[in-house]
Amino acid sequence: MAVIASFRDLTVWKKAITLAEAAYVLATALPRREQFELAAQIRRAAASVPANIAEGHNRHARRAYANHIAIALGSLAETESHVELAVRLRLLDVVEASRFLAQASEVNRMLHGLARALANPPGR
């Protein structure tokens, strides 16, 4: 079993930071008129996911960590909602958005797993 010395060692953080990077790329595909609105919201919400994983991990208190994971889940849902809206408004390519949402779904599953682990510590 690998030692988790830093949030950078967490697979969920690695996938979340990759997702945030993908969100930045996806947001650049939006029309220029949306660069200061919807694109900015997508970037901000997506960047919040790995940031909250990192912040929670560094809190070193299970309850605070769990709270930050809950916030990360909320930011992920916000990101997915913005991308879905962009698709519905025909501002994003459906195939690219679907690929992004599949990545988001994987991060979502991992975050829920981490939340369960934090809620049920070993030996309980």
C-alpha positions as CSV (number, residue, x, y, z in Angstrom):
1,M,0.0,0.0,0.0
2,A,1.3,3.4,-1.0
3,V,2.0,6.0,1.7
4,I,-0.1,9.2,1.3
5,A,2.3,11.9,2.3
6,S,0.6,14.7,0.4
7,F,-2.6,15.5,-1.3
8,R,-0.6,15.1,-4.6
9,D,-0.4,11.4,-3.8
10,L,-4.2,11.0,-3.9
11,T,-5.5,9.4,-7.1
12,V,-8.7,11.4,-6.7
13,W,-6.8,14.7,-6.5
14,K,-4.7,13.7,-9.6
15,K,-7.9,12.9,-11.5
16,A,-9.6,16.1,-10.3
17,I,-6.7,18.3,-11.3
18,T,-6.7,16.7,-14.7
19,L,-10.5,17.3,-14.9
20,A,-9.9,21.0,-14.0
21,E,-7.3,21.2,-16.8
22,A,-9.8,19.7,-19.2
23,A,-12.4,22.2,-18.0
24,Y,-10.1,25.1,-18.9
25,V,-9.6,23.6,-22.4
26,L,-13.4,22.9,-22.8
27,A,-14.2,26.5,-21.7
28,T,-12.0,28.0,-24.4
29,A,-14.3,26.3,-27.0
30,L,-17.2,28.5,-25.8
31,P,-18.1,31.5,-28.0
32,R,-16.2,34.7,-27.1
33,R,-19.4,36.2,-25.8
34,E,-19.4,33.6,-23.0
35,Q,-15.8,33.9,-22.0
36,F,-16.5,36.2,-19.1
37,E,-19.7,34.4,-18.0
38,L,-20.3,30.7,-18.5
39,A,-16.6,29.9,-19.3
40,A,-15.4,31.7,-16.2
41,Q,-18.0,29.8,-14.1
42,I,-16.9,26.4,-15.5
43,R,-13.2,27.2,-14.8
44,R,-13.9,28.5,-11.3
45,A,-16.1,25.5,-10.3
46,A,-13.8,22.9,-11.8
47,A,-10.7,24.5,-10.2
48,S,-12.5,24.3,-6.8
49,V,-12.7,20.5,-6.9
50,P,-8.9,19.7,-6.5
51,A,-8.4,22.8,-4.4
52,N,-10.9,21.5,-1.8
53,I,-9.5,18.0,-1.9
54,A,-6.1,19.5,-1.2
55,E,-7.3,21.8,1.5
56,G,-9.3,19.1,3.2
57,H,-6.4,16.7,3.2
58,N,-4.2,19.3,4.9
59,R,-6.7,20.0,7.6
60,H,-5.7,16.7,9.4
61,A,-9.0,16.5,11.0
62,R,-11.5,13.9,9.7
63,R,-14.5,16.1,10.1
64,A,-12.9,19.1,8.3
65,Y,-11.6,16.8,5.6
66,A,-15.1,15.4,5.1
67,N,-16.5,18.9,4.9
68,H,-14.1,19.9,2.1
69,I,-14.9,16.7,0.2
70,A,-18.6,17.7,0.4
71,I,-17.7,21.1,-1.0
72,A,-15.6,19.4,-3.8
73,L,-18.7,17.3,-4.6
74,G,-20.8,20.5,-4.8
75,S,-18.3,22.2,-7.1
76,L,-18.2,19.1,-9.3
77,A,-22.0,19.1,-9.6
78,E,-21.8,22.8,-10.4
79,T,-19.2,22.2,-13.1
80,E,-21.3,19.4,-14.6
81,S,-24.4,21.6,-14.6
82,H,-22.7,24.4,-16.4
83,V,-21.3,22.0,-19.1
84,E,-24.7,20.5,-19.5
85,L,-26.3,23.9,-19.9
86,A,-23.6,24.8,-22.5
87,V,-24.5,21.7,-24.5
88,R,-28.3,22.4,-24.3
89,L,-27.6,25.9,-25.6
90,R,-25.5,24.4,-28.4
91,L,-22.4,26.2,-27.2
92,L,-20.3,23.1,-26.8
93,D,-19.7,20.0,-28.9
94,V,-21.8,17.1,-27.6
95,V,-19.0,14.6,-28.0
96,E,-16.4,16.7,-26.3
97,A,-18.8,17.5,-23.5
98,S,-19.7,13.8,-23.1
99,R,-16.0,12.9,-22.7
100,F,-15.6,15.6,-20.1
101,L,-18.7,14.5,-18.2
102,A,-17.5,10.9,-18.2
103,Q,-14.3,12.1,-16.5
104,A,-16.4,14.1,-14.1
105,S,-18.4,11.0,-13.3
106,E,-15.3,9.1,-12.4
107,V,-14.1,11.8,-10.1
108,N,-17.6,11.9,-8.6
109,R,-17.5,8.2,-7.8
110,M,-14.0,8.5,-6.2
111,L,-15.1,11.5,-4.1
112,H,-18.1,9.6,-2.8
113,G,-15.8,6.7,-1.9
114,L,-13.5,9.1,0.0
115,A,-16.5,10.6,1.7
116,R,-17.7,7.2,2.8
117,A,-14.2,6.3,4.1
118,L,-14.1,9.5,6.1
119,A,-17.5,8.9,7.5
120,N,-16.6,5.3,8.5
121,P,-13.1,5.3,10.0
122,P,-11.2,2.0,10.3
123,G,-12.0,0.0,13.4
124,R,-15.6,1.2,13.6
